[in-house]
Amino acid sequence: MQKRVIVYGDIHGCLEEFEQLRREIKANADDIEISVGDFLNKGPYSLNTLRYLNYHHIQSVMGNNEAKIVRLYHKYKKKGTAYLDTLRQSERKTILELEPKDITYLESLPYFIKIDKLTIVHGGVINGMVLSDKMHEQEKKLLTQLRFFNKDHEPIPYEDFENRETFWSEEYDGSQGFVVFGHHPFEKVKVDKYAIGIDTGCVYGGALTAICFPYHDNIVDIKNYTLHSVKALTNHFE
């Protein structure tokens, strides 16, 4: 069987759909499987999904929800249980059930994964950014949270609806490879010249999508990818 690099969109605790998708694409031990992050939060099986990924040696980049859980976990350890009352119910449940090995796994997640000319990040990449282990915290934050630019081509917060001018992948120049990303849910996969967005909103009742690239002699065949999706069982978001 042809070896593949398989990248999964935002799972958000939708473990049943994730297992179904892996069965349908016949994921096997020869494949390199990677999550775009945001496998935690919002859906019904958040922590189970984390442990499933870890058990099956499925790689993942850091998503904003994983970074958030790590941040909230350390605040909870410092401030105590009362702090959890300010959080969403699903977040409280995840934090209370985290084991030391779970937090170690989350803290070990990279902010990007590169294989040949393929790059996986959660949010996005700004032109001029160089992906490396020496990136500062603001750059790492952009990798997990980037979505829209304003008219001056500057990143803006998600909530700044009136100043949305372009989505980052529409301006991306390909300098850091062909990027597969998640983070922003689209009704259909978003295909741009040097990037493709595969979050199709499973947790909100959409679909869970995977992209498969042929992989041979350490070369990823960027052009000949296939897309596979399974419909969400329901709208899982509380």
Residue pairs with C-beta under 8 A, 6 or more apart in sequence:
1 26
1 28
1 30
2 214
2 215
2 216
3 30
3 31
3 32
3 214
3 215
3 216
4 30
4 31
4 32
4 212
4 213
4 214
4 215
5 31
5 32
5 34
5 115
5 118
5 212
5 213
5 215
5 220
6 25
6 27
6 31
6 32
6 33
6 34
6 210
6 211
6 212
6 213
7 33
7 34
7 35
7 36
7 120
7 180
7 198
7 210
7 211
7 212
7 213
8 18
8 21
8 33
8 34
8 35
8 36
8 58
8 198
8 208
8 209
8 210
9 36
9 182
9 198
9 199
9 200
9 202
9 208
9 209
9 210
10 36
10 37
10 38
10 39
10 63
10 182
10 183
10 185
10 199
10 201
10 202
10 203
11 17
11 18
11 35
11 38
11 39
11 43
11 49
11 202
11 208
12 38
12 39
12 40
12 41
12 42
12 43
12 46
12 65
12 202
12 203
12 236
13 39
13 40
13 41
13 42
13 43
13 44
13 45
13 46
13 48
13 49
13 90
13 203
13 236
14 43
14 44
14 45
14 49
14 202
14 203
14 208
14 232
14 233
14 236
15 43
15 44
15 45
15 48
15 49
15 52
16 45
16 233
17 202
17 208
17 230
17 231
17 232
17 233
18 49
18 52
18 208
19 52
20 230
21 208
21 210
21 228
21 229
21 230
22 33
24 228
24 230
25 210
25 212
25 228
27 33
32 59
32 115
32 215
33 56
33 57
33 58
33 59
34 58
34 59
34 60
34 61
34 113
34 120
35 53
35 58
35 59
35 60
35 61
36 60
36 61
36 63
36 120
36 121
36 122
36 180
36 181
36 182
36 183
36 198
36 199
37 60
37 61
37 62
37 63
37 64
37 65
37 66
37 109
37 122
37 144
37 182
37 183
38 63
38 64
38 65
38 66
38 122
38 182
38 183
38 199
39 46
39 49
39 50
39 53
39 60
39 63
39 65
39 66
40 46
40 47
40 49
40 50
40 63
40 65
40 66
40 69
40 94
41 65
41 68
41 69
41 88
41 90
41 91
41 94
42 65
42 90
42 203
42 236
42 237
42 238
43 49
43 90
43 202
43 203
43 236
43 237
44 236
46 90
46 93
46 94
47 93
47 94
47 97
47 98
47 102
50 102
50 105
50 106
51 102
52 58
53 60
54 105
59 113
60 66
60 109
61 109
61 110
61 111
61 112
61 113
61 120
61 121
61 122
61 143
62 109
62 110
62 111
62 122
62 140
62 143
62 144
63 122
63 144
63 182
63 183
64 122
64 123
64 144
64 145
64 183
66 106
66 109
67 144
68 91
69 91
69 94
69 95
69 98
69 106
70 103
70 106
70 107
72 87
72 91
72 95
73 95
73 98
73 103
75 83
76 83
76 84
76 95
84 92
84 95
84 96
85 92
87 95
88 238
89 238
90 238
111 121
111 122
111 131
111 135
111 140
111 143
111 144
112 119
112 120
112 121
112 131
112 143
113 119
113 120
114 120
114 131
114 177
115 215
115 220
116 218
116 219
116 220
117 177
117 178
117 220
117 222
118 177
118 178
118 180
118 213
118 220
118 222
119 125
119 131
119 176
119 177
119 178
119 179
119 180
120 179
120 180
120 181
121 131
121 143
121 144
121 179
121 180
121 181
122 143
122 144
122 181
122 182
122 183
123 142
123 143
123 144
123 145
123 146
123 147
123 181
123 182
123 183
123 184
124 142
124 143
124 146
124 147
124 168
124 169
124 172
124 179
124 181
124 183
124 195
125 131
125 143
125 146
125 168
125 172
125 176
125 179
125 195
126 142
126 146
126 155
126 168
127 171
127 172
127 173
127 175
128 175
129 135
129 139
129 142
129 176
130 176
131 143
131 176
135 143
142 155
144 183
145 158
145 183
146 155
146 168
146 183
147 155
147 158
147 167
147 168
147 183
147 184
148 155
148 156
148 158
148 160
148 164
148 165
148 166
148 167
148 168
149 155
149 156
149 164
149 165
149 166
149 167
149 168
149 171
150 156
150 160
150 163
150 164
150 165
151 163
151 165
153 165
153 166
153 171
155 168
156 163
156 164
167 184
167 190
169 179
169 181
169 190
169 192
169 194
169 195
169 196
169 197
170 192
172 179
172 192
172 193
172 194
172 195
173 194
174 193
174 194
178 194
178 195
178 196
178 222
179 194
179 195
179 196
180 195
180 196
180 198
180 211
181 195
181 196
181 197
181 198
181 199
182 197
182 198
182 199
183 197
183 199
184 197
184 199
185 199
185 200
185 201
185 204
185 206
186 197
186 199
186 200
186 201
187 200
187 201
187 206
188 200
189 196
189 197
189 198
189 200
189 209
189 211
189 227
190 196
190 197
196 211
196 225
198 209
198 210
198 211
198 227
199 209
200 206
200 207
200 208
200 209
200 229
201 207
201 232
202 208
202 232
202 236
203 232
203 235
203 236
203 237
204 232
204 235
204 236
204 237
205 232
205 234
205 235
205 236
205 237
206 231
206 232
207 229
207 230
207 231
207 232
208 229
208 230
208 232
209 227
209 228
209 229
210 227
210 228
210 229
211 225
211 226
211 227
211 228
212 225
212 226
212 227
212 228
213 220
213 221
213 222
213 224
213 225
214 220
214 221
214 224
215 221
